Amino acid sequence: MLERSGTAARCGPEVVAPEGVEAQTCVMARGNAVWARAYYRNTTGEELRSVLTLMGPGGRTVELHCAPAAHDEPGTCETPRVSSPGTPGSATAIAEFVGAGPVEEAPLLLRAGSERAPGARG
């Protein structure tokens, strides 16, 4: 997919959890810069925590913590842009949404990932 801005987006499917969280995760690329973006909607009525992770070649990762507000409005979360030493298509992204409470007890409500890069193994 190519956005009007010249930015390429490789997105996974939109995923919906029974608890009321919807998300879609994409790897964005422009030139040699890559970043992860998660589109989400939180209808749980509770504040959630999420972690958006961009995984690149050679085990490089960028992680960002987001706090999806407790309302039914769509939102986005985006990692900083990083230079990709390989092809931008070799990166993948995952967003995980967890419920309220202590981190070690918070339930995982949803995990959404980008599409795998063409030819990726694993």
N, C-alpha and C positions, 0 to 999 in steps of 0.2 A: 504494500500500500504506500502511496506517495502523497503526502499532504501538499497543499498549495505552496507552502513556504519552502519547498525543496527538501523537507525533512521526510525521511523514510520511516515507516512504522511497521513493525512485525508484532502483531498482537495474538494472544491466545484467545480462547473462547470466553464469553461472559459466563461467570459461574455464580450460582445463587445458592445460599445456605438456607435451610429451613428456619434458622433463628432470625433471619431478616437482614443478612448482609449480601450485597451483590458487588462483584468486582470483575474487572478485566485488566490484564497486565500487558504492557507493551515494551519492546525495546525500540528506542528512537535512535535515529542516526542522521547526521548531517556532516558531510565531509568525513574527517577521521574522528569526529566526536560521537560518543554514544552515551545514552542515559536510559534509565528505566522510568516509566510512568505507569501509575495505577489509577484507573477510573473506578470510583466506588460510590455506593449509596448505603447508608446505615439506617435501617428502619427498626433497629432493636429497641430503641428508646433508652439506650445506655451509651455512655462514652465507651469507646473501644480503643485498643492499642493495635497498631499494625507496624510491621517491619517490611520495607521494600528493599530487595537485594538485587543488585546487578552483578552478574557473574560473567567475567570476560576470559579471554585466553590466558593460559598460564596460571590459573587459579586466582587471578586478581578479582577482588570483590569490592563493591561500594554498598554500604548499608545506610538506610535512613529510617528513623522512627517517626511515625505519623500518629496523630490522634484524631481519628474520624469522629466528628461531633454527632451527638444523638439527635439527629433530625433526618427528614426524608429528602433532603436536597442532595443532588449529585456533587461529588467533590473529586479532587485529584491530589496525588502525592507524587513527587518527582525527585529523583536523585540528582546530585550535581552531575554535570557533563564531564566526561573524562576522555582523554585521548586513547584510542584503541590501537595497540601495537599490531594487531592482526586486522582482518577484515571486520568491519562493524557488524556484519551478519553473524559473527561467531559468538556474540554475547547472548545471554538469556537473562530473564528477570523473573522473580517470584515475589508475590505479596502474600503475607500471612496476617490474618486478623484474629485477635484473641479478645476474650471477654474481660470484664472487670475483675478485680481482686488481685491478690498477690501473684506476681509473675509465675511462681512455681505451681500455683493452683489454677491459674486462668485457663479456661478451656479454649482450644483452637477451634474457631468457628468456621474459618474458610481459608483455603490456600488456592491462589490463582497464579498461573504461570504464562509466560509468553510462549509463542510457538518456538519449536526448536529450529535452529538455523538449518538451512538445507545442507544435507550431507553430514550433520552432526551425529555423533555416536553417543550411546550412554543409556 
